[in-house]
Amino acid sequence: MACPKLSFNCALTSLFDKRIVARHPDESSSFLTQIEGQLIITGHSLGGSVASLFTLRLLDGNLLKPKCRPFCITFGSPLIGDFGLQHSIWNSFFLHVVSNQDPVPGLFLPSGRSPPTSSHSQTTGYKPFGTYLLCSELGCACFDNPDLILGLLKVISSEVAGGLQDVDYGEILRNLKERAICKGLPQVGERFADPFSAGIIMELETIGFNQTKLLQHNIDINAMIRTMEAETRSLIQKNKASDAKKLNDIKRDMAHLEWYKKKSEMGYYDCFKNQGSKRDINVEQFRGNLTMYWEDMVAQVQRKPQKEGATFRTRWFYAGTVYRRMVEPLDIAAFYREGGTDYINNGRSLHYKLLQQWYEEDVKPPSRDKLDSKKQKVSGILTEDSLFWAHVEEAILSCELLKSQNCTLEQGKSSWDNLVKFEEYVMEHINNYAASPEIFSRESSFMKWWGLYEGYIDTCSNSHGSPLINFMKKRSYMKFSSARELANLVLASNLIDCAFTKILELKRGQTALPVQYRLYQLSSKCTIVAFVSSPDCTQYPLPGQGDLDRSPLFDFLRTEEYPSVSINRAALDLFTPLHDHLSGLTDELTRIEGQLIITGHSLGGSVASLFTLRLLDGNLLKPKCHPFCITFGSPLIGDFGLQDSKWNSFFLHVVSNQDPVPGLFLPSGRSPPTSSHSQTTGYKPFGTYLLCSELGCACFDNPDLILRLLKVISSEVAGGLQDVDYGEILRNLKERAICKGLPQVGERFADPFSAGIIMELETIGFNQTKLLQHNIDIDAMIRTMEEETRSLIQKNKASDAKKLNDIKRDMAHLEWYKKKSEMGYYDCFKNQGSKRDIHVEQFRVNLTKYWKDMVAQVQRKPQKEGATFRTRWLYAGTVYRRMVEPLDIAAFYGEGKTDYINKKRSLHYQLLQQWYEEDVKPPSRDKLDSKKQKVSGILTEDSLFWAYVEEAILSCELLKSQNCTLEQGKSSWDNLVKFEEYVMEQINNYAASPEIFSRESSFMKWWGLYEGYIDTCSNSHGSPLINFMKDRRYIQPEVDPFQ
């Protein structure tokens, strides 16, 4: 069921608008854009909610530098929004720290003792988002399952008595750091049938949520665990089958490349570069398959713990090295074939760098015996340095520059120095038998370099007799050729400590304002933005602040599945007033290149989360800057729409099992069970939750589980909304030995998936008894989670293969359509004169949907992986854009509309063009000469060309109109002069297809109007384009128009 809207808490948005947005709009924000390190945005209570909102705005603005990643940490902050917020793509940027004694995170949730409804989620609207670190006296645990978090917050909120007291999160964090994780954990050998359930239940117990307690609040933790287990098991099984198939495919593709290398007489590097046969085209597919496989493999190694990663590297060491030496030369060939320069710095993929780095760390220099052995086998070796051909290509460019008449003295000296170094480099490879004999093939690029270099040194005064020159001149090469723990990782990173420290600093100077924020520049590589809210915001909430509302500020979170997203009213009330004021902070963040942490405590964490979402959406941050939001004890801020956001991984929510604030807006955990717990509350967690207790901490990202745990916490914490000391909690957790004293679990669990979750829950005080008391069937939840994960993987695998085949087919249809369109395919489609034009409409829709999804995938990927993905699909995406966008333009103007570029152009076209322009250098003279020979078959390179043509036609028609004012006439004339210059530039660069000159084309229609106008007006001028058109030089487009 799709979520129709996205709503935020009105109190939070009001606070945000009035206190952050409306005041001093340029203060601090412009500084954030300069940050290159970690940026933490943090806040306590409603200050945390505002921090979350600010973080959302910051993330949406995309103003931060590429190396800056904001992270929002809230402490005891209430939920700020509904399902829409929970599905936000920035979930992983938020960490909400919640004590099980702090009811503030659940402040805006309905009473835990409310009568049951048919749709529990919808009656409250609120959903957690990001990661929740739930803390108790026993320890802490991380959760990101919104249902579980919501449930726990509800439990905390309903059980904490004595009003909304200020929980000392600093003390909580200190206590947790000083405790040994899982110390004193009861024996669990006879309690559980499977270890997955044990992990979750033990984490819950760690933060004070046993099954009895959970059942008292109608939370069936066993059912939740079964759901989670089913999802995970499905994912594992699918991965296992997929891995086996991938390995067979990779072996096959490598065998094809080895055969290709053997059959390439001029050397397989140059054979592929020149693309002279059909088999060269097939090799392109093998190269793409192998690269995709090894990029994934390297990414796996990077994600693994250090020791496991080292073992993995050792196991795949040989295969990875052979792949790099075989395939990277093909990447280099493609790069220089397209006119690129400096591959090492501008084109090399990260996975090649890492494979080479691991190789160099593990391999010792060859001994004499080993060299003798290599000497005997030299005829069959691969050149050991996979960058060899990149060095060759750069040496060729240096030679060509030296022989150029335009070479300056400084360029000549630099080029010569580079060539001398290249000589030494090549000779070292020859001496170590590290170069394949194919480099000496008569038509190879290396021999091309030698021909250029030999000719140069024979005629210049600085000729020298180096070892390589002697080796080559004597033709000596003729002889040569014969021969647990994401939570603990988070704690160890110090990011949480830094975030909460800045929250405390900000709170010490706190005024009566509902929410405050401050930017902290820790270093050039780390920046923190902290948000805190007034304790009154959570201790004395206004009526209706637990409601979920829509806000136009967060409409960007809407998707086809969730066309509307709702946000917690309290968070919105804090964030909305800050919105304009935060624009200055956002401007500062756009200059940051390091880590950006956005953090907040309580509702301050909610504001931090919202700000992070806004920051991520705006795409304003530099490529090397990615914000990360850490919240402490922050309430849930949104519904399903937020949970499904592509930014989920940007949020970490730290929650104490003594902090009821994260479940503040949830219904009481003691309500009778309903058929759909998630739907009856409305709120959904998003991001990762780090739940904490005296026993330890654990991370969760399953929204259903997190929601229920928050509900339990909220309903059970007594004493009102106390201020949980997350600082103390974090200190205690850091000082504890991870899993020290953990009982043997071998006899308790039959299934490791269930064991992991149940043990994690027990670590934070949620045993199965306690969960059952709150009607949480953790076994059922685990089964559901496992089934969903398995289903998703199987679906994605089948879908990807089918999509690729369909897209190839549709592109082939469009290419055929273009070839058969006599008046030009743009005008043919615009006029829709035949049946085939109608069919093209479906091809256009299919391709657009596919590439929109592809672009969205790139945006969701981590920075390095996204850049690699962009590079791999850059060519295909560019061809698609140049082929399909003109059809969109034709449809737009065919309906009588105007100004396509500003009013209609899709974001995915803008991004595809932006990535192309970032990666492609201006064409060289050689490349222009090559394009000149192929001009008859090209696509017009600027996919917006026809939009400019249509606007030029409108300008001509306006000029000839009797109703044209003087101002309109001047503007239209200026636009036409600019259009002339634009078209002439396209012609000079051979970037326009000859079909624009077809007799019935829109461009020739424009020329007819324009020629008639300039022939009759006094300001006629003889521009290059006018001369070109009047001389009819376009009749022979293969001829240089100026010759």
N, C-alpha and C positions, 0 to 999 in steps of 0.2 A: 504494500500500500504506500503510495507516494505521499510525502508530507507537503500540504498545500502552501505552507508559508514558513518563514523564519522569524522567530520572535525573541526579543531580549527582555530582561527584567527592566521595567520602566524606571525604578528607582536608580538603578545603576546607570542607565543611559542618560537620565536626567542629571545625575552627578557628573557624568563624563562630559556632557555637553556644556554644563554651566561652569564646571571647575577646571576642566582640562582644555576643552575646545575653545571656549569663549575667552579665556584669559591668556594673554601673552602668546599669541599663536606662533611666533618665531623663536621663543625661548627654548633652548636645549634641542629642539627638533632638528635644526640645521646642523648641529654638531653631530648628531647620530649618523648623518649621511657620510661623515668623514671616517667613521670607525671602521677598523679592519679586523679587530679581534672579537672576542666573545662579548655579546651584549645581553645582559640579564635585566629583565623587567620584572619587578617583584612588588608585592603588596600584601598587606595583612587585612583580613576581614573584607569589608567592602573596598578597601584600598587594593586588595588583591583582585577583586572583580574589575575595578577600574584598570588595574595593570593588565588584566586579561583583555579588556576591551581595547586598551591602547595597543597592546601587542597585536591584536587582530587588525587594527587599523594600520599599524606599522607593517605588518606582513602583507596586507592588501596593497599598501602604497608602493611596495617593491622599490623603495628609495635607497636601501642600504647597499653598501659596497659588496662586491662578490665574496670577499673573505669574511664578511660580517654575518654572523648567524644569531639573530635574537632568540632568547629563550625566556619564557615567562614562568616565574615561580610565585605562587600565592600561598599564603598561610591563613588557614581558617576563613577562607573566602566563600561566600554563598554561591550557589548555582546562578548563572547569569542568563541562560537561554534554554531553548527547546531543542527538539531533535535536529533542526537545521544546523544549529551550532555544533552539535555533537558530531555531525558528519563532515565538519570542516576539514579541508585538506591540510590544515595547519595543526591538527590535533597534537602532533609530536612536539610542538613548540611550547607546550604547556605542562607544567607540573604543579599540582595542587596538593599542598601539605595540609593534612587534616588530622586533628587530635580527636580521639574518641570521647573526649570530654568537652569538645567544642561544638555546640549545636548550630553555630553560625552558618557553616556550609549548607545545612539543611533548613536555613532560616525561612525560606520562602516556600517550603513544601507544605502541603496540607497535613493536618494532624495525623499522626500515626494511628490514632484510634478511630479514624473515619470509617464509616460503613463501606463495604466493598462496592465496586462499580464494575460494569462490564468492560470498561476500557481504562484500566488504572493509569496508563501513561498519559492518556489524553486528558484525564481529569486534572492533572497537575501541570502538564506541558513541559516542565523542566526536564533536562537531561544533562548529565555530566559530560564534559568533553576534556580531552587531554588525559594525562596520567595522574592518578591520585596516589599520594603517599600517605597511607593511613597509619596513624601512630597511637600507641597505647603505652601503659607502663610496662607491658611485657615485651614490646618491640614495635616494629613497623613493617609494612608490606606495600608494594606497588600494585595497583590495579588499573586496567584501562577498559574493563568490561563495563559499559555504562549502566546496564541493568543491575549488576552487582554493586557498583559504586552507589547508585541511586538508592538501592535497598539499604546499604550500610549507612548512608547519610540520613536516611529516614529514621533508622533505628537510633542513631546518635541523637538526632534532633528531638525525637519523642521521649528519649530516656533521660537526657540531661536535665536535671531539675535545678531550680533556683534562679531562673532568669538567664539572660545572655551575659555571662561573666566573661572577662577577658582572659582567654587561655594563654598561658605562658609558653609559646612555641619554642622560645629560646631554651627554656629549661627542658622541654621535651626532647629537643634535638641533642642537648648535652647528655641527658640520661641515656638515650638510645646509643650514643657513641660509646659510652662507658660500659655498656653491657656486652656480654658475649652472646652472639647470635645463637638463638635456640637453646641457651643455657636453661637448664631446668625443665626442658620439654618432656612431658610424660612419655612413658614407653608406648610405642604405637604399633608394636609388632602384631598384636592380636586385634587391632581396631579396624584395619582397612583391608579390603580384598585387592585393591590395586593402588600402585604408587601415585598415579596421576591425581586421583581424588585426594589422596593423603596430602600431596603438596599444597593444594588449594585450601583444604580444611585446616592444615597446620598453620598456613599463613593467616587465615582468618582468626584462628585461636590466638596467634601471636599478638594480634591487635584487639583481642578481647571479644571475638565473635565465635562462640562455640555453637554447635548445631542446635542445642536446646534453645539458646537465645535467639537464633535465627528463626527457628520454628515458631517461637512466640510472636514473631513479627511476620508470620506467613511467608517466610523465605525458604523454599525447598532447595538447599544448596546441592544436594545430591543430583537433583534434576538438572540444575545449572551445569554441574561438572560433567554429567553425561553428555549434555549438548556440546560443551567445549571439547570433550574428548573425541566425540564423533567427528567434529570438524577437523581436528588436528590429525586424527588417524587417516581420514580421507586424503588430506594433503600429503601425508607421508607416503601412502601407498601410490598415489599418483606420481610423486617425485621419483619413487623407486623404479617404477615402470619406465618413466621418462628418461632416467639416467641410463638405463640399459640400452634403450633405443638410440639415445644420443651417442653413446660410445661406439656403437656399431656404425652409425652414420659418419662419425669423425674418422674412424679407421678407413672407411671407404673413400672419403674425400681426400685424406692424406695419400692414399694409394694412387688416386687419380693425379694428384700433384706430382708425385714421384715419377709416374709414367710421363707426364707432361714435361718434366725437367729432362728426362732421358731423351725424349724425342725432339727437343728444341736445339737445332744445330747452332744457332747464333748465341745460345745461352738463354735460359728460361726467363731471366730478367728482361732482356731486350725483346724477346719474342712476345712476352705479355705486354710490354710497353708499346710495341708497334701494332699489336692486335691485327695480325695478318691472316688469320684463319678462323674457322668456326670453333675449333677447340679452344682458342683463346677466350672466346665468349663464355664457354662452359666453365672455364677455370675461374671466371669472375664469381660464379655461384659457389664453387667449392671454397673460394677465399672468404666469401661472406659467411658461409656456414661455420667454417673453422674459427673465424674471428669472433662470431657471436658465442660459440661454445667456450672459447678460452677467456673471453672477457667475463663470462659468468663464473668460470672456475677461479679466476684471480679474485673476483669480488667475493667468492666464498671464503678464500684464504684470508682476506682482509677482515672478514666478519668473525672469524674463528678466534678463540682465545690464543694467546701467544704460543703455548706449547703445542696445542692441537694444530694450529696453523703451520708450525715448523714441521711437524710430522707429515702433514698434508703436502707441504712444499717438497719435502724429500721424496715422497712417493711419486709425485708427478713431475719431478725435476727434469728427467731426461726427455719425456714427451713434450713438456713445455718448451724446452730449449730447441728441440727439432722443429716444432711448430714455428717458433719465432724466427729461426734461420730460414725456414722454407717460405713463410707467408709474408713476413714484413717486407722483403724485397718487392713483392707484388704491390703492396700498399705504396711503397716508394715510387714504383714505376707509374702507378695511377696518378699519384700526386704530381710528379714532374711532367707527365703527359698532358695534364690539364693546365700547365703553365705555372705551377706553384714554385716557390723558392723557400729555402731554409726549412726543410721537412723536420729536422730534429727539434726545432723550437716551435714551429707553426703547425705541424701536421701529425706528430707522433702521438699515438694513443698511450694512455697511462698504463694499460696492462702490459704493453711491450716493455716499458721502463721498469716495471716491477719484476717481470720475468727475468730481465737482464740483471737487475740488482740482486735478486736471489741467487742467480747463477754465479755472479762475481763474488758473493759472500761465501759460497760453499765450495768453489773450485780453486785449487792451488795452481800456480804457474806450472807449465809442463816441464818435466825432467828431460834429460838428454835421451834416456831410453824411450820415453814417450814420444819425443820428436822423431826419433829413428823409426818408430812404429808408424807414426803419421806419414812419414816420408814414403813408406811403402804403399800407403792407402790413399795418397793424395788425389789420385784421379777420380775417386768417387765421393769426395767430401763436399759438404756444403760450406760456403764461406762462413767462418765462425762469427764474425761481427755482422749482425743482421742490418747494421747501418752502413755497411760498406758502400752500397750503391748510392746512398744519400751523399756520402763524401765525394764519390765520383761525380755526381751531378753538380755539386757545388764547385768542384774543381773545373768542370767544363765551363760553367758560368764565369768563373774567374778568368779563364783563358780568353773567353769571348770578350770580356770587359777589357782585358789588357790590349787586345787587338782593335778595340773600338776607337774611333777618332774622338769620341766624346769622353773618354776616360780621363779623369782629373789626376793630378799628381798624387793626391792623397788616396784615391781609389786604386791607383796603380800600385802603390806601396803596400796597401792592405791586401790586394789580390796576390801579389807576389809572395808576401809572407804566408798566406794561406796555402799557396801551391808548394812552398818549401816544406811546410808541415805535412801536407798531404803525401809528398814523396816519402818522408820518414815513416808515416803511418803505413803506406803500402808495403814498403820494404820490410817493416816489422812483421807484417802478415806473411810475406813470402818466406822470410827466414824461419818463422814458426810453423810453416806449412798450414796456415790458417785460411788461405784463400783458395777457392775452387779454380781449377784450370780453365773453367769456362770464361773467366774474366779476360782471358787472352784470345777468345774467339775473334776472328777477323772483323766481324760486324758489331762487336760488343760496344757498349758505352765507354768502357774503360779504354779500349783501343781508339775510340773516337777522341777521348781526352788526350791520349798519348800523341795522336796525330796533330792535334792543335798545339800541344805543349812542345813537342819536338820542333815543329815549325817555328814556334816563337823563340825558343832558346837558341836555335841555330842562327837567328838573325839579330839577336839583341846582345848588347855589350856585357851583360851580367850573366852570361852563360857559365855553367859550372859543371863539373864532372862528379855528380853525386852517385852513390851506390845504385839507386834506382835507374838513373839515366844510363849508367854503364850496363846494368842488367838488361834494360830494354834494347839499347843499341846493339849489344852483342847477341840479342835474341836468345838470351839464356832461358827465357820462358819456354822455349821448345823442349828443353830437357826437363824442366819443371813439370810440364804437362804429362809426362809419362808416369811418372810415378802416382653456576647458578646466578649468567648471573648478572643479568642486566642491572638489577638493583644495586648490587655491590660495585659494579662498574661505575654506575652513576655517582655513588657516594665517593668512590675513589678519585673521581675526576676533579673534585673540589669545586665544580660549578655550582652545586647546590649550596655549599658553604658560603661561597662568594655572594651568591644571590641573596641568601637570607641575612648575611652580614650587612649588606646594603639596605635591606628592608629595615633592619634594626636601626641603622644610622638615620634613615629617613624618618622613622617613628620617633626617634629622640627629639627631632626638631618639628614634630607634627603640630600643626595648628588646628583651628576649629573647622577647617575645610573638610567637606565629606570625603574628598580623595585628593591625594597629592602624588606627585611623581618627581623623579630626579634622574638625571643621566650621570653615570659614573664611568670615567675612562680609566680602566685598570692598567691598560698598556695599549700599545699600538695594535695588538692582536686581540684584545678583549674589551668589550664595552657592555655595561649593564644599565638597563633602564628599570627602575624599581617603582612600584605603585603600592601605596598603602591607603586604606580607607579608615574613616573614623570608626572607633568601636561602636558608636551609637548606631551606625548603619546596620549592624548585625544584632546588637543587643536590644535595640528598640525599633524593629522593622515596622514600616508603615503597612497598613492593610493593602493587600493586592500585590505586594512586592515579590511574592512568589509566583505570580502569574507569568505566562510566556507571551511575549508580544512580538509583532513584526516590526522591523526597522529598515527603512530604505538604505541605511548605511551598510547593511549586510545582505542586500539582495544579490550580491555577487556570489554568495554561497549557494544560490539556487541551482538545481540541476534538473534534467528531464525527469529523473525519478522523484526528486523532491523539489517541486517548483516553488515552494515557499519554506522559509526557515524561521523558526521562532527562537527568541532570546529571552533570558530571564529579565524581568522588568527591573529588578533592583540593579543588576549589572548595567542595563541600558540607561537607567536614570543617572548612574555615575559616569558612564562613558560618553553619552550623547553630548552633555555640556562641554566635555573636553575635546570634542572632535576637531573643531576648527583650531583650537589652541594647540593641539598636537601636530598640526601641519608643520609648524616650525621645527619640532623635534624630528618629524619624519624627514624633513629636508636635510637635517644633520646626519641622519642615519643613512641617507643615500650615498654618502661619501665614505662609509665604513667598508673595510675589506676584510677585517678579521671576524672573530666570533662575536655575535650579538646575542646577549641574553636579556630576555624580557621577563620580569618576575613580579610577583605580587603575593600578598598574604590575604587570606579571607576574600572579601569582595574586591580588594585590591588585586588579588590574583585573577578574579573574573575580568576585571578591566584590562589587566595585562594580557589575558587570553584574547579578548576582543581586539585589543590594539594589535596583537601579533597577527590575527587573522586579516585585519585591514592592511597591515604591512605586507603580508604575503600576497594578497590579492593584487595589489597595485603594480607588482612587477617592477618596483622602483629601485630595489637594492642592486648593488653591483654584483656581477656574476660570482665573485669570490666571497660574498657575504650571504650567509643564511641565518635568519633569526631562529632562536630557540626559546620557547616560553616555559618557564618553571613557576608553578604556583604552589603555595603552601596553604593547606586548609581552605581551599576555595570551593565554594558551592558550584554545583552544576549550572551551566549557563545556557544550555540549548537543548533542542530536540533532535530527532533523527537526522534532519537535514544537516546539522553541524557534525554529527557523528560520521557521516559519509564523506566529509570534506577530504580532498586530496592532500590536505596539509596536516592530517592526523599525526604524522610522525614528528611534527615540530613542537609537540606539547608534552610536557611531563608535569603531572600533578602529584605533589607530595601530600599524603593524607595520613594523619595519626588515627589510630583506632580509639583514641580518646577525644577526637575532635568531631563534634556533630555538625560543624558548619558545612562541610562538603555535601551533606545530605539535608541541609537546612530547608530546602524547598520541596522535599519529598514527602509523600504521605507516610504515616506511621508504619513502622515495620511490623506492628502487631495486628494489622488488618487481616481479615480472613483471606486465604489464597484466592486468586482469580485465574481465569483461563489464560490471560496474557498480561503478565506483570509489567512488561515494557510499555504496552499500549495504555495501561491504566495510569501511568505516572506522567507520560509526556516527555519528561526529561530523559536524556541519554548522555552518558559520558562520552567524551572523545579524547583522543590522545592516549598516552600511557600513564597509568597510575602507579605511583610508588607508595604502597601502603606500609605503614610502620607500626610497630608495637614494641614493648619492652624486650620481646624475644628476638626480634630482627625485623627485616623488611623484605618485601617482594614486589616485583613489577607485574602488572596485569594490563592487557589491552583488550580483553573481551568485554564489550560494553554491558552485556547482560549481567555478568558476574560482578563487575565493578558496581553497577547500579544497586544490586542487592546487598553488597557489603556496605556500601554507604548508608543504605537504609537501616541496616542492623546497627551500625555505629550511631547513627542519628537517633535511633529509638532507645538505645541502651545507655548512652552517656548521661550520667546524672549530674545535677548541680547547675543546670543551665548552660548557656554558651560561654564557657570558660575560654580564656585566651591560652591555647595550647602553645607551649614553648618548643617550636620546631627546631630552634638552634640547639637546644639541649638534646632533642631527639636525634638529630644528625650527629652530634658529637658522640653520643652513646653508641650509635650504630657503627661508627667508624672504628671505635675502640674494641668492638666485639670481634671475636674470631668467627668467620663465616661458617655457619652450620656446626660450630663447636658443640660437642655433646649431643649431636643429633642421633637418635636411636636408630638401630638397624631397621630398614624398611623392607628387606627382602621377602619376608613372609607376609607382609601386610597387603601388598598390591600385586595383582596379576598383570596390570597394564602400566607401563612407565609413563604414558601420557597422563592418565588419571593421577598417578602417584605424584607427578611433578606439581600439578595444580593443588592437590589436597595438602601436600607438604608445605607448599608456599602459603596456603591459607592458614595452616596451623602455626606457621612461623610468625604470622601477624595476629594470632589470637582467635582465629576462626576455625574451630574444630567442627566435625560433622554434627555433633550433638547440638552445638550452639546454632549452626545453620538450620538444622531441622526445626529448632524451636521457633525460627523465623520463617518457617515454610519454604526454605531454600533447599531444593533437591539438587545437590551439587553433582551427583552422578548423572542425572538427566541432562544438566547443563553441559557437562563434559561430552556426553554422547552427541548432543546437538552440535556443539562446536566442531567436533571431529567430522561429523557428517557434512556440515556446511563447507568445511575446508576441502574435503575430498571432492565434493561436488563442484566447487569452484575451479579447482585445478583441472579436473577432467573437461569441464566446459571450456575453459580457456584454451586448452591444448587443441581440441577439435575445432574451436572457433577460429584460432589463428591460422591454421592450415587452409581452411575454407576461404577466409577473408583474402588471403594472399592470392589464391587462384582467381577469385572473383575480380580482384583489383587488376590483375594482369589482363584479364579478359576485357574489362571495361576500358582500360587504357588502349588496348589494341583496336577496339571499336572506334574510339575517338580519333586515333591516328588514321584509320581508314576513312572516317568521315571528313577529316581535314583534307586528305588527299583527293577526295571526290568532290569537294566543294569548289566549284569553278569561280564564284565571286569572292572566295575567301570564307573560311569556316565561321568567322565572327559574324559576318553579315548574313550568311546562310542560316545560322541558328537564330539570329535576331528576327529575320523575316519569316521563319518557320513555314517554308513553302512546300515541304514534302513530308511523307510519312516518316522518313528516317530522322528528320529533325526532332520528331516527337520521341523517338527511341533514345536519342542522345540525351534528352532531359533526364531519363532514368539513370543513364551512365553517369551523368554529372552529379546527381544526388548521391549515388552509391560512393563515388570517389570522394566527394566532399565529406560524407559521414566518416569514411575510413580515415582520412587525413586529419580531421578534427580530433578523432580519438588518438591518433598517433602523436599529434602535437600535445594533447593533454597528458599523454604518458610521459613525454619528455619533461613537462613541467612538474609532474609528480615525482620524478626520479631525483635521488640525491645529485648534487652538483656534478661530481666527476662522472658518474654513470650517465647522467643526462647529456653531458658534452660528448661522450663517446657515441651515444645513441644518435645524437644530432649529426655527427660526422658520418656515421654509417648510412643514414637515410637522406643525407643532404642532396645528393644528385637526384634521387627519385622524387623527393619533395619539390625540388626546383622545377623538374619537368612537369609534374602535376600542376603546380601553381601557374606556370606559363601556358599550359594547355587548357585548364579548367576555369581559371578566374576570368578570362575574356568571355566565357559563356555566361558567368554570373553578371558581368557588366552588360552584356547584350540583353539579358532578361530584365535587368534593372531599368535601362533606358528604353527598352521596348514597351514598358508600362508607363512611359511618359514622366518618369522621375528625374531628379537632378542631383548633382553632387554626390556621386557614388562613394568617393574616397572618404569623405567625412561622415556620411550618413548610413552607409550600408556595408562597408568592407568588413569582412569577418576577421576576428582576432587571429585565427590560425594562419590566414594569408600574411598578416602583418609579421607574425613571428617567423614563418618560413622565410620571408624576405629578409628579416633582420638577421637571422642566423646565416643566410647565404652571404649577405654583405659583410658580416663579421669574419667569415672564413675565406672569402675569395678576394684575391688581389686584383688590382686593375690590369687589363690585358697588356701584354708586352707587344712590341712591333711584330715579332715572329708569330705570336698568337693571332694578331689581327690579320696577318698575311694568310694564316691557315684558315681563319674564319671567312676571308674573302673568297677562297676557293669553294667553300661549302655553303655560301650564303643562300643558294636557291632552296635548300632544304631545312633551314633553321626555323625555330619558333621565335617570335618576337620576344626578346629577353625581358623587357619590362612588362610584367603581366598587367600593369595599369595603363598601358599604351592606349587602349581603346576608350578608357574613361577620359583621358586627356583629349582624345579626338572628339568625343561626344560633347564635352564642355566647350571645345573650340567651335563646334557647329552652333551651339547655343549662343556663343558670343557673337558669331557672324550674324545670326538671325536677329539678335538684339540690336546690333549696329544698324541693320537695314530696316529696323522697325521704326515707324513714325512716332511711337510712344517712348523711344529711348531718350532718357535724360542726359544732360551733359556729363554728370558724374558717372552714370552707367556706361556711357560711351567711352569715357577715359579708362575706366576699369576694364572694360571688354577689350579695348585696343591693347592695353598693357598685357593682358592675359594672352592675346594672340601673338604678340611679339615674343613672349616667353615660350609659347608653344612652338613657334618657328625654331628657336634656338634648341629646344628639347628634341624636336624631330631631326634636325640636322646632326645633332650629336649622335643619335641612334644610327643614322645612315653612315656617318664617318666611322663608327665603331662596328659596322656590319652587324648591328644588334636588332635590326628590323627585318621581318620576313618580307620577301618580294610581294606577297599576297596583299599587302596594304595598298599596292598600286593597281590592284585589279580595277577594271573600269567601273564596276558597280559598288565598289567598297565605300564604307563610310568615310574613309580618309579622302578618297577622290571626290566624294560629295562635299566635304569640307573645302577641298581645294577649289572646286567650282564656285562655291559661295565666296571664298576669300579672294580668289582671282578677280571675280566680278566686282568686288568691293574696292580693292586696291587700284583697279584700272580706272575707277570713276572718282576716287577721292584725292584730295590735295596732298595728303601725307603719305603717298605711295613711296616705297623705298625698295632698293634693290638688294635684298638680303641674300645670303648664300642659298637658303631654301627656295626663295622665289626664283632665283636664277636656275637652280637645279630642276625645278618643276617646269619652268617655261622652256628650258632647253630639252626637256623630256629625256633627261639622262637616266631616269628610273626604268626606261625600257630595257636597258642592259645592266641589271643590278650587279652582275659579276664584274663589271668594269668599275674601277675607282672613279667616282663621280667628279673628281677634281683633276683627272688626267685627260 
